[in-house]
Amino acid sequence: MTTWFVTGTSKGLGAAIARYALAQGDAVVATARNPQTVVDALGENEKLLTVALDVTDSVAVRAAVTAALGRFGRIDVVVNNAGRALTGALEEMSDRQIRDHFELNVFAAIDVIRATLPTLRAQRSGTIVNLSSTAGVIGFPASSMYNATKFAVEGLTAGLRHDLAPLGISVLAVEPGMFRTGFLSSSTVEVAAGHGTIDDYAGTPAHEQVAQFGEMDQTQDGDPDKLAALLYDVVAAGARLTRLPVGPDAVAATETRVATDAAELAPWRERAMATNLAVPR
């Protein structure tokens, strides 16, 4: 029996991933700040362990892993899903907002990985899934800090996979596009503390996009259940991917990024290639 350890499972993609794994007969350790919200989302199941967890509390993270091992004896798939968006102009964000954003979206994932790695290493098997985003592939207006956290998750994934592959552990970044979850709801999206206080940004995307995020909520085309099914099959197949863009918009973003990078490099490629020291052969 495969055991999944999933953070942020009270709603959205985390709940969909946990629900699908349970439906396949797997065991799931589902974490959230309020365990009752997990029960409300997933129901009761003998193969479900709900754990109260603030992922920014490293002591609590280790305790959650201990609880998971006490119940199921192993962890096979770790899904770092917990996170949120921070929107607005960089200058209008408070220092506390920015640091807290990195604590939740980046350092919490690192803590979960560090807490579960001893078990995965001992098993010589396992998969770590880091929920990135299309925002980890290309930049978006009013999203510089969210972009920064997701690019960090991409780098973490790409580097860590080399260290863990010899130990039988896979590391994958999932890059969802726009999925119909509550991710863009006003209760979830954090707005820059000083939003609207710098007039130079008036009428620019750094301000206008903030309102548009709210208008997008519950209009997204992506089906969370289909993402969950795809992720399950990728993990079950043992596919050693580094990145998995999910959704037509996510796939298009990846293709656009590759094409744009190539086009921007083209006029400077020859110069960029000619920067080695002129060492006699």
Secondary structure as a PSIPRED ss2 file (coil, helix, strand):
# PSIPRED VFORMAT (PSIPRED V4.0)

   1 M C   1.000  0.000  0.000
   2 T C   1.000  0.000  0.000
   3 T E   0.000  0.000  1.000
   4 W E   0.000  0.000  1.000
   5 F E   0.000  0.000  1.000
   6 V E   0.000  0.000  1.000
   7 T C   1.000  0.000  0.000
   8 G C   1.000  0.000  0.000
   9 T C   1.000  0.000  0.000
  10 S C   1.000  0.000  0.000
  11 K C   1.000  0.000  0.000
  12 G H   0.000  1.000  0.000
  13 L H   0.000  1.000  0.000
  14 G H   0.000  1.000  0.000
  15 A H   0.000  1.000  0.000
  16 A H   0.000  1.000  0.000
  17 I H   0.000  1.000  0.000
  18 A H   0.000  1.000  0.000
  19 R H   0.000  1.000  0.000
  20 Y H   0.000  1.000  0.000
  21 A H   0.000  1.000  0.000
  22 L H   0.000  1.000  0.000
  23 A H   0.000  1.000  0.000
  24 Q C   1.000  0.000  0.000
  25 G C   1.000  0.000  0.000
  26 D C   1.000  0.000  0.000
  27 A E   0.000  0.000  1.000
  28 V E   0.000  0.000  1.000
  29 V E   0.000  0.000  1.000
  30 A E   0.000  0.000  1.000
  31 T E   0.000  0.000  1.000
  32 A E   0.000  0.000  1.000
  33 R C   1.000  0.000  0.000
  34 N C   1.000  0.000  0.000
  35 P H   0.000  1.000  0.000
  36 Q H   0.000  1.000  0.000
  37 T H   0.000  1.000  0.000
  38 V H   0.000  1.000  0.000
  39 V H   0.000  1.000  0.000
  40 D H   0.000  1.000  0.000
  41 A H   0.000  1.000  0.000
  42 L H   0.000  1.000  0.000
  43 G C   1.000  0.000  0.000
  44 E C   1.000  0.000  0.000
  45 N C   1.000  0.000  0.000
  46 E C   1.000  0.000  0.000
  47 K C   1.000  0.000  0.000
  48 L E   0.000  0.000  1.000
  49 L E   0.000  0.000  1.000
  50 T E   0.000  0.000  1.000
  51 V E   0.000  0.000  1.000
  52 A E   0.000  0.000  1.000
  53 L C   1.000  0.000  0.000
  54 D C   1.000  0.000  0.000
  55 V C   1.000  0.000  0.000
  56 T C   1.000  0.000  0.000
  57 D C   1.000  0.000  0.000
  58 S H   0.000  1.000  0.000
  59 V H   0.000  1.000  0.000
  60 A H   0.000  1.000  0.000
  61 V H   0.000  1.000  0.000
  62 R H   0.000  1.000  0.000
  63 A H   0.000  1.000  0.000
  64 A H   0.000  1.000  0.000
  65 V H   0.000  1.000  0.000
  66 T H   0.000  1.000  0.000
  67 A H   0.000  1.000  0.000
  68 A H   0.000  1.000  0.000
  69 L H   0.000  1.000  0.000
  70 G H   0.000  1.000  0.000
  71 R H   0.000  1.000  0.000
  72 F H   0.000  1.000  0.000
  73 G C   1.000  0.000  0.000
  74 R C   1.000  0.000  0.000
  75 I C   1.000  0.000  0.000
  76 D C   1.000  0.000  0.000
  77 V E   0.000  0.000  1.000
  78 V E   0.000  0.000  1.000
  79 V E   0.000  0.000  1.000
  80 N E   0.000  0.000  1.000
  81 N C   1.000  0.000  0.000
  82 A C   1.000  0.000  0.000
  83 G C   1.000  0.000  0.000
  84 R C   1.000  0.000  0.000
  85 A C   1.000  0.000  0.000
  86 L E   0.000  0.000  1.000
  87 T E   0.000  0.000  1.000
  88 G C   1.000  0.000  0.000
  89 A C   1.000  0.000  0.000
  90 L H   0.000  1.000  0.000
  91 E H   0.000  1.000  0.000
  92 E H   0.000  1.000  0.000
  93 M C   1.000  0.000  0.000
  94 S C   1.000  0.000  0.000
  95 D H   0.000  1.000  0.000
  96 R H   0.000  1.000  0.000
  97 Q H   0.000  1.000  0.000
  98 I H   0.000  1.000  0.000
  99 R H   0.000  1.000  0.000
 100 D H   0.000  1.000  0.000
 101 H H   0.000  1.000  0.000
 102 F H   0.000  1.000  0.000
 103 E H   0.000  1.000  0.000
 104 L H   0.000  1.000  0.000
 105 N H   0.000  1.000  0.000
 106 V H   0.000  1.000  0.000
 107 F H   0.000  1.000  0.000
 108 A H   0.000  1.000  0.000
 109 A H   0.000  1.000  0.000
 110 I H   0.000  1.000  0.000
 111 D H   0.000  1.000  0.000
 112 V H   0.000  1.000  0.000
 113 I H   0.000  1.000  0.000
 114 R H   0.000  1.000  0.000
 115 A H   0.000  1.000  0.000
 116 T H   0.000  1.000  0.000
 117 L H   0.000  1.000  0.000
 118 P H   0.000  1.000  0.000
 119 T H   0.000  1.000  0.000
 120 L H   0.000  1.000  0.000
 121 R H   0.000  1.000  0.000
 122 A H   0.000  1.000  0.000
 123 Q H   0.000  1.000  0.000
 124 R C   1.000  0.000  0.000
 125 S C   1.000  0.000  0.000
 126 G E   0.000  0.000  1.000
 127 T E   0.000  0.000  1.000
 128 I E   0.000  0.000  1.000
 129 V E   0.000  0.000  1.000
 130 N E   0.000  0.000  1.000
 131 L E   0.000  0.000  1.000
 132 S C   1.000  0.000  0.000
 133 S C   1.000  0.000  0.000
 134 T H   0.000  1.000  0.000
 135 A H   0.000  1.000  0.000
 136 G H   0.000  1.000  0.000
 137 V C   1.000  0.000  0.000
 138 I C   1.000  0.000  0.000
 139 G C   1.000  0.000  0.000
 140 F C   1.000  0.000  0.000
 141 P C   1.000  0.000  0.000
 142 A C   1.000  0.000  0.000
 143 S C   1.000  0.000  0.000
 144 S H   0.000  1.000  0.000
 145 M H   0.000  1.000  0.000
 146 Y H   0.000  1.000  0.000
 147 N H   0.000  1.000  0.000
 148 A H   0.000  1.000  0.000
 149 T H   0.000  1.000  0.000
 150 K H   0.000  1.000  0.000
 151 F H   0.000  1.000  0.000
 152 A H   0.000  1.000  0.000
 153 V H   0.000  1.000  0.000
 154 E H   0.000  1.000  0.000
 155 G H   0.000  1.000  0.000
 156 L H   0.000  1.000  0.000
 157 T H   0.000  1.000  0.000
 158 A H   0.000  1.000  0.000
 159 G H   0.000  1.000  0.000
 160 L H   0.000  1.000  0.000
 161 R H   0.000  1.000  0.000
 162 H H   0.000  1.000  0.000
 163 D H   0.000  1.000  0.000
 164 L H   0.000  1.000  0.000
 165 A H   0.000  1.000  0.000
 166 P H   0.000  1.000  0.000
 167 L H   0.000  1.000  0.000
 168 G C   1.000  0.000  0.000
 169 I E   0.000  0.000  1.000
 170 S E   0.000  0.000  1.000
 171 V E   0.000  0.000  1.000
 172 L E   0.000  0.000  1.000
 173 A E   0.000  0.000  1.000
 174 V E   0.000  0.000  1.000
 175 E E   0.000  0.000  1.000
 176 P E   0.000  0.000  1.000
 177 G C   1.000  0.000  0.000
 178 M C   1.000  0.000  0.000
 179 F E   0.000  0.000  1.000
 180 R C   1.000  0.000  0.000
 181 T C   1.000  0.000  0.000
 182 G C   1.000  0.000  0.000
 183 F C   1.000  0.000  0.000
 184 L C   1.000  0.000  0.000
 185 S C   1.000  0.000  0.000
 186 S C   1.000  0.000  0.000
 187 S C   1.000  0.000  0.000
 188 T C   1.000  0.000  0.000
 189 V C   1.000  0.000  0.000
 190 E E   0.000  0.000  1.000
 191 V E   0.000  0.000  1.000
 192 A C   1.000  0.000  0.000
 193 A C   1.000  0.000  0.000
 194 G C   1.000  0.000  0.000
 195 H C   1.000  0.000  0.000
 196 G C   1.000  0.000  0.000
 197 T C   1.000  0.000  0.000
 198 I C   1.000  0.000  0.000
 199 D H   0.000  1.000  0.000
 200 D H   0.000  1.000  0.000
 201 Y H   0.000  1.000  0.000
 202 A C   1.000  0.000  0.000
 203 G C   1.000  0.000  0.000
 204 T C   1.000  0.000  0.000
 205 P H   0.000  1.000  0.000
 206 A H   0.000  1.000  0.000
 207 H H   0.000  1.000  0.000
 208 E H   0.000  1.000  0.000
 209 Q H   0.000  1.000  0.000
 210 V H   0.000  1.000  0.000
 211 A H   0.000  1.000  0.000
 212 Q H   0.000  1.000  0.000
 213 F H   0.000  1.000  0.000
 214 G H   0.000  1.000  0.000
 215 E H   0.000  1.000  0.000
 216 M H   0.000  1.000  0.000
 217 D C   1.000  0.000  0.000
 218 Q C   1.000  0.000  0.000
 219 T C   1.000  0.000  0.000
 220 Q C   1.000  0.000  0.000
 221 D C   1.000  0.000  0.000
 222 G E   0.000  0.000  1.000
 223 D C   1.000  0.000  0.000
 224 P H   0.000  1.000  0.000
 225 D H   0.000  1.000  0.000
 226 K H   0.000  1.000  0.000
 227 L H   0.000  1.000  0.000
 228 A H   0.000  1.000  0.000
 229 A H   0.000  1.000  0.000
 230 L H   0.000  1.000  0.000
 231 L H   0.000  1.000  0.000
 232 Y H   0.000  1.000  0.000
 233 D H   0.000  1.000  0.000
 234 V H   0.000  1.000  0.000
 235 V H   0.000  1.000  0.000
 236 A H   0.000  1.000  0.000
 237 A C   1.000  0.000  0.000
 238 G C   1.000  0.000  0.000
 239 A C   1.000  0.000  0.000
 240 R C   1.000  0.000  0.000
 241 L C   1.000  0.000  0.000
 242 T C   1.000  0.000  0.000
 243 R E   0.000  0.000  1.000
 244 L E   0.000  0.000  1.000
 245 P E   0.000  0.000  1.000
 246 V E   0.000  0.000  1.000
 247 G C   1.000  0.000  0.000
 248 P H   0.000  1.000  0.000
 249 D H   0.000  1.000  0.000
 250 A H   0.000  1.000  0.000
 251 V H   0.000  1.000  0.000
 252 A H   0.000  1.000  0.000
 253 A H   0.000  1.000  0.000
 254 T H   0.000  1.000  0.000
 255 E H   0.000  1.000  0.000
 256 T H   0.000  1.000  0.000
 257 R H   0.000  1.000  0.000
 258 V H   0.000  1.000  0.000
 259 A H   0.000  1.000  0.000
 260 T H   0.000  1.000  0.000
 261 D H   0.000  1.000  0.000
 262 A H   0.000  1.000  0.000
 263 A H   0.000  1.000  0.000
 264 E H   0.000  1.000  0.000
 265 L H   0.000  1.000  0.000
 266 A H   0.000  1.000  0.000
 267 P H   0.000  1.000  0.000
 268 W H   0.000  1.000  0.000
 269 R H   0.000  1.000  0.000
 270 E H   0.000  1.000  0.000
 271 R H   0.000  1.000  0.000
 272 A H   0.000  1.000  0.000
 273 M H   0.000  1.000  0.000
 274 A C   1.000  0.000  0.000
 275 T C   1.000  0.000  0.000
 276 N C   1.000  0.000  0.000
 277 L C   1.000  0.000  0.000
 278 A C   1.000  0.000  0.000
 279 V C   1.000  0.000  0.000
 280 P C   1.000  0.000  0.000
 281 R C   1.000  0.000  0.000
